[in-house]
Amino acid sequence: MPPFALVKASNDGYCPLYVPVVVVFGGTSGIGKAMTRRLSEQLDGRIHVIVVGRNKAAADALFASLPKPTGSQQELERCGYEFIHCDISLMKNVHQAARDIAQRCPKINYLILTAGKAFFGKREETEEGLDSQLVLRYYWKFAITNDLLPNLRAAKDVGQAAGVFVVLAHGIGPKINFQDLEMKKYHRYGVGPVWRGATYGDLMLAMYAEREPDIAFTHMYPGMVDTEANRPSAVPFWPVKFLIWLLRPLALLLFIKVDVSAENMVYGLLNGERGFYQRNTVADNVGPRNVSYSESDRQVFWEHSLSATRSVPR
Ligand SMILES: NC(=O)c1ccc[n+]([C@@H]2O[C@H](COP(=O)([O-])OP(=O)(O)OC[C@H]3O[C@@H](n4cnc5c(N)ncnc54)[C@H](OP(=O)(O)O)[C@@H]3O)[C@@H](O)[C@H]2O)c1
């Protein structure tokens, strides 16, 4: 990994000949928002960004603060910032968002997936019968990647970059239990589904990379980053709020600043042309880790992911 100054210099050199199309699930807050800003400012607004989330006001505030592009009318028509509303906790919403995105963008260069929230508790099922924690950690990522593969391929077909970039982990989760992929036997309070979702993401990206050898699939671990997720306002319970407030000076000292994280993330995004990458907080490729399972287990995992997310192979 080059020193931070070189990471920044590398990102400063990003200047594609075409207007890149970037879809960001999670662009309304934290790391996704900071990555969106870094890319847009780098290109002086010569970019087409679609931010997907629930908080339209946050997206509008972000867009208002980003540079407006200049250039020929033809090029200006390709640039812009758009918001699509989607609650990723239901697969039907994710598929609907995919249809909206595909309609607006026949070609996608980068699909950035930072949306999610870690919460710890008893197993709860969504109305679609899936573990609600696994949904936010994993299932929606499988569904949206599958749905938008044709649009990523379209970018590759015209000689442009194409990548799926997931912010969460890099192969350090527990082994997968292929006998209980839905985690129906896991009823205790705990972090199980949160960790397992991260491991599922590793295997999913490794398998997509095998199936789509021209596209880059990256899983990057952010470390502890100072974002809205770690602020007192992010938790509903007063005792926890108070604790976070008390620990805030320590967090400011120890956590990675979100702009620094975004710089490393953007480096990880732009520096993988094709294949599977697992990157640490400073974008070193540390993989492949925790993705070697038997062919039959991998097949079971794939079939489960398709059926649980109600996805049609693309
Ligand atoms: N920050 C850290 O220290 C850290 C450490 C390890 C892992 N992570 C993981 O890295 C990812 C990004 O973290 P962050 O700190 O940037 O988080 P953040 O600031 O809390 O942002 C989370 C994003 O996820 C979106 N989101 C959450 N639930 C959603 C839902 N049901 N439907 C649609 N969008 C939803 C939010 O959008 P809307 O509000 O618009 O819906 C928001 O844009 C998360 O998965 C997080 O768990 C973070």
PDBQT file of the ligand as one rigid body, heavy atoms in Angstrom, charges set to zero:
ROOT
HETATM    1  N1  LIG A 401     -18.415   3.503  10.534  1.00  0.00    +0.000 N 
HETATM    2  C1  LIG A 401     -17.785   2.439  11.032  1.00  0.00    +0.000 C 
HETATM    3  O1  LIG A 401     -16.974   2.540  11.968  1.00  0.00    +0.000 OA
HETATM    4  C2  LIG A 401     -18.040   1.078  10.473  1.00  0.00    +0.000 A 
HETATM    5  C3  LIG A 401     -17.266   0.013  10.923  1.00  0.00    +0.000 A 
HETATM    6  C4  LIG A 401     -17.479  -1.259  10.377  1.00  0.00    +0.000 A 
HETATM    7  C5  LIG A 401     -18.468  -1.430   9.424  1.00  0.00    +0.000 A 
HETATM    8  N2  LIG A 401     -19.225  -0.383   9.030  1.00  0.00    +0.000 N 
HETATM    9  C6  LIG A 401     -20.267  -0.627   8.021  1.00  0.00    +0.000 C 
HETATM   10  O2  LIG A 401     -19.968   0.140   6.872  1.00  0.00    +0.000 OA
HETATM   11  C7  LIG A 401     -21.181   0.564   6.244  1.00  0.00    +0.000 C 
HETATM   12  C8  LIG A 401     -21.192   2.100   6.141  1.00  0.00    +0.000 C 
HETATM   13  O3  LIG A 401     -21.059   2.620   7.449  1.00  0.00    +0.000 OA
HETATM   14  P1  LIG A 401     -21.302   4.161   7.775  1.00  0.00    +0.000 P 
HETATM   15  O4  LIG A 401     -20.577   4.428   9.033  1.00  0.00    +0.000 OA
HETATM   16  O5  LIG A 401     -21.034   4.987   6.559  1.00  0.00    +0.000 OA
HETATM   17  O6  LIG A 401     -22.872   4.154   8.097  1.00  0.00    +0.000 OA
HETATM   18  P2  LIG A 401     -23.928   5.357   8.223  1.00  0.00    +0.000 P 
HETATM   19  O7  LIG A 401     -23.259   6.675   8.258  1.00  0.00    +0.000 OA
HETATM   20  O8  LIG A 401     -24.832   4.990   9.339  1.00  0.00    +0.000 OA
HETATM   21  O9  LIG A 401     -24.736   5.229   6.838  1.00  0.00    +0.000 OA
HETATM   22  C9  LIG A 401     -25.514   4.115   6.621  1.00  0.00    +0.000 C 
HETATM   23  C10 LIG A 401     -26.210   4.245   5.289  1.00  0.00    +0.000 C 
HETATM   24  O10 LIG A 401     -27.007   3.063   5.130  1.00  0.00    +0.000 OA
HETATM   25  C11 LIG A 401     -28.269   3.454   4.653  1.00  0.00    +0.000 C 
HETATM   26  N3  LIG A 401     -29.289   2.540   5.170  1.00  0.00    +0.000 N 
HETATM   27  C12 LIG A 401     -29.369   2.013   6.425  1.00  0.00    +0.000 A 
HETATM   28  N4  LIG A 401     -30.490   1.274   6.517  1.00  0.00    +0.000 NA
HETATM   29  C13 LIG A 401     -31.119   1.343   5.314  1.00  0.00    +0.000 A 
HETATM   30  C14 LIG A 401     -32.326   0.809   4.806  1.00  0.00    +0.000 A 
HETATM   31  N5  LIG A 401     -33.122   0.036   5.541  1.00  0.00    +0.000 N 
HETATM   32  N6  LIG A 401     -32.657   1.084   3.518  1.00  0.00    +0.000 NA
HETATM   33  C15 LIG A 401     -31.859   1.878   2.751  1.00  0.00    +0.000 A 
HETATM   34  N7  LIG A 401     -30.705   2.402   3.178  1.00  0.00    +0.000 NA
HETATM   35  C16 LIG A 401     -30.344   2.154   4.451  1.00  0.00    +0.000 A 
HETATM   36  C17 LIG A 401     -28.505   4.859   5.172  1.00  0.00    +0.000 C 
HETATM   37  O11 LIG A 401     -29.334   5.549   4.241  1.00  0.00    +0.000 OA
HETATM   38  P3  LIG A 401     -30.787   6.195   4.600  1.00  0.00    +0.000 P 
HETATM   39  O12 LIG A 401     -30.698   6.710   5.983  1.00  0.00    +0.000 OA
HETATM   40  O13 LIG A 401     -30.979   7.228   3.545  1.00  0.00    +0.000 OA
HETATM   41  O14 LIG A 401     -31.743   5.081   4.454  1.00  0.00    +0.000 OA
HETATM   42  C18 LIG A 401     -27.097   5.453   5.172  1.00  0.00    +0.000 C 
HETATM   43  O15 LIG A 401     -26.833   6.104   3.957  1.00  0.00    +0.000 OA
HETATM   44  C19 LIG A 401     -22.314   0.050   7.129  1.00  0.00    +0.000 C 
HETATM   45  O16 LIG A 401     -22.741  -1.190   6.612  1.00  0.00    +0.000 OA
HETATM   46  C20 LIG A 401     -21.657  -0.172   8.463  1.00  0.00    +0.000 C 
HETATM   47  O17 LIG A 401     -22.311  -1.121   9.249  1.00  0.00    +0.000 OA
HETATM   48  C21 LIG A 401     -19.026   0.871   9.518  1.00  0.00    +0.000 A 
ENDROOT
TORSDOF 0
